[in-house]
Amino acid sequence: MPRNDDGDRSGIFLAGGAASEIDCKAMWSKEDPNDSGHISGDRAVIYVEAMMTSGRATAAVDRITAQEFMAACMVDVFKNANT
C-alpha cells in the first residue's frame, strides 16, 4: 500500500492535489464505521482542530458531521492532520 505524504499506510494517497471524493469517503468510512453520520470525542479532535486552524468552523467543538468532514476534506483541510 502506498504511503501518503506523512508516511501513513492508511490507503489514502494525496499526492500533489486536492483529495478526491472517493479519498474523502474512504477516510470518513474509516472514522465512522457505524455510519452514524458524525464522529465525536477523541476521534473528532484531530479533524476539528485542523478545521479550526484552516479557518473553518464546525457546529460543535467536539463533534464533526459527515457533511462538515466532506466539505473540509475536498479542499485538503486534513492533508497535514496527524490521523
N, C-alpha and C positions, 0 to 999 in steps of 0.2 A: 504494500500500500504506500502511495507517495506521501511524503511529509508536506505539511503546509509550511509557510514561511517561519513559523516558530518551532519547527521540528516535531510537531504533534502528528501522530499517526491516526487521526480521527477519521480519515477518509475524505476530508474536506480540503481541497487544494485550491487556494485563491491566488494564483499567480497572475500578477500584472493587471488586474482589473476588478470590477465590482463582482460581488458574489452573484451567482445566478439564482433564480427562483428555486431550482432543484437543490442547489447547495444549501440555501436557507431553510428549505423544508426539511432536508436531512438533518441539519443542526437542530431545528425545532423538535423533530421527532425524537432525537436523542435526549433532549431535555424534558420533553413532555410525553413519556412513553404511555401514559394512561389516557392521552388525548383529552385532557381536562380543559384545554383552551387557555391555560395560564400556567405560569410557574411562580413559585414564591419561596420565601426564606432563603436559605443558603444557595439554592440553585439559581435564584434570580439575581443575587447580589452582583455578580460579575457583569451581567448584562445591563442592569440598572445603572451601575457605576459608569460603564462605557457610554451609555446613552447620555447620562448627565455630563460627562466630560466633553462629549461632542455637541452639547447644547440642546439635546433632545429631551423632552420631558416624558415621564410616564404618569399614568393616572394615580399610581401609588408608589411609595418609595421602596416597598418590599415585595412588589409583585409586577410581573410583566405579562401582558396578554399576547396571544398569537399574532394579532394584528400589529401591535406595537413592535414586537420582535421582527416580524417580516419586513415592516417598513424600514426599520433601522438596519437590518441585515442587508437589504438590497442596495444600500448606499455605503456599505462597508464599515458601519459603526463598530462592528465586532471584530474587524480584521486583526487588531492588535490585542484583543482581550485574551487574557490568560485562562482559557477554558479547559 
